[in-house]
């Protein structure tokens, strides 16, 4: 696995954060590092959030294409790409997306 698409959900508000991360394995303790998410975690506390892997990806192309498809179908999400972990490719960009 080169990376994965993940979704972090605020269990109190229902707000969802969609992201992609370059990593060799899923980290259930990593919620994301988006600014909006950091503010929400500070306000509601880390136990109010849960993260799940939506799709593991074997190639960077597969990860990018899956992320774009999921991002287009989302109504309101906060999007992030995380830095590489171990030997995954290095790339980082953060942006907020609203429809």
RAWO-V124636 format. One record per pair of residues at least 4 apart in sequence whose ideal C-beta (glycine too) atoms are under 8 Angstrom apart, sorted by the first residue. I is the first residue (numbers start at 1). GAP is how many residues later the second one is. Records with the same first field share a line. If there is no record, write none. Layout:
# RAWO-V124636
I = GAP ; GAP
This chain:
# RAWO-V124636
1 = 22 ; 23 ; 24 ; 55 ; 56 ; 57
2 = 20 ; 22 ; 55 ; 56 ; 57 ; 58 ; 61 ; 86 ; 87
3 = 17 ; 18 ; 19 ; 20 ; 53 ; 54 ; 57 ; 60 ; 85
4 = 16 ; 17 ; 19 ; 22 ; 49 ; 50 ; 51 ; 52 ; 53 ; 59
5 = 13 ; 14 ; 15 ; 48 ; 49 ; 50 ; 52 ; 58 ; 61 ; 62 ; 65
6 = 12 ; 13 ; 14 ; 15 ; 20 ; 24 ; 26 ; 45 ; 46 ; 47 ; 48
7 = 9 ; 10 ; 11 ; 12 ; 44 ; 45 ; 47
8 = 8 ; 9 ; 11 ; 23 ; 24 ; 29 ; 41 ; 42 ; 43
9 = 5 ; 6 ; 7 ; 8 ; 40 ; 41 ; 42 ; 43
10 = 4 ; 5 ; 6 ; 30 ; 34 ; 38 ; 39
11 = 37 ; 38 ; 39
12 = 32 ; 36
13 = 27 ; 31
15 = 25 ; 61
16 = 58 ; 60 ; 61
17 = 14 ; 15 ; 17 ; 19 ; 20 ; 60 ; 61 ; 63
18 = 36 ; 49 ; 52 ; 53 ; 56 ; 59 ; 60 ; 61
19 = 13 ; 15 ; 59 ; 60 ; 61 ; 62 ; 63
20 = 43 ; 44 ; 46 ; 47 ; 60 ; 61 ; 62
21 = 9 ; 59 ; 60 ; 61 ; 64
22 = 38 ; 41 ; 59 ; 60 ; 61 ; 62 ; 63 ; 66 ; 67 ; 68 ; 69
23 = 4 ; 59 ; 61 ; 62 ; 63 ; 65
24 = 61 ; 62 ; 63 ; 64
25 = 60
26 = 27 ; 30
28 = 23
30 = 21 ; 52
31 = 6 ; 10 ; 15 ; 18 ; 20
32 = 5 ; 19 ; 46 ; 48 ; 50
33 = 4 ; 5 ; 47 ; 49 ; 61
34 = 4 ; 44 ; 45 ; 46 ; 60 ; 62
35 = 4 ; 59
36 = 4 ; 42 ; 60
37 = 4 ; 41
38 = 4
39 = 4
40 = 4 ; 9
41 = 4 ; 5 ; 7 ; 8
44 = 4 ; 5
54 = 16
55 = 11 ; 15
57 = 5 ; 6 ; 9
58 = 4
59 = 4
60 = 4 ; 29
61 = 4
62 = 4
63 = 4
64 = 4
65 = 4
66 = 4
67 = 4 ; 12
68 = 4
69 = 4
70 = 4
71 = 6 ; 8 ; 26
74 = 23 ; 25
75 = 24
76 = 21 ; 22 ; 23
77 = 20
78 = 18 ; 19
79 = 15 ; 16 ; 17 ; 18
80 = 13 ; 14
81 = 10 ; 11 ; 12 ; 13
82 = 10
83 = 7 ; 8 ; 9
84 = 4 ; 5 ; 6 ; 7
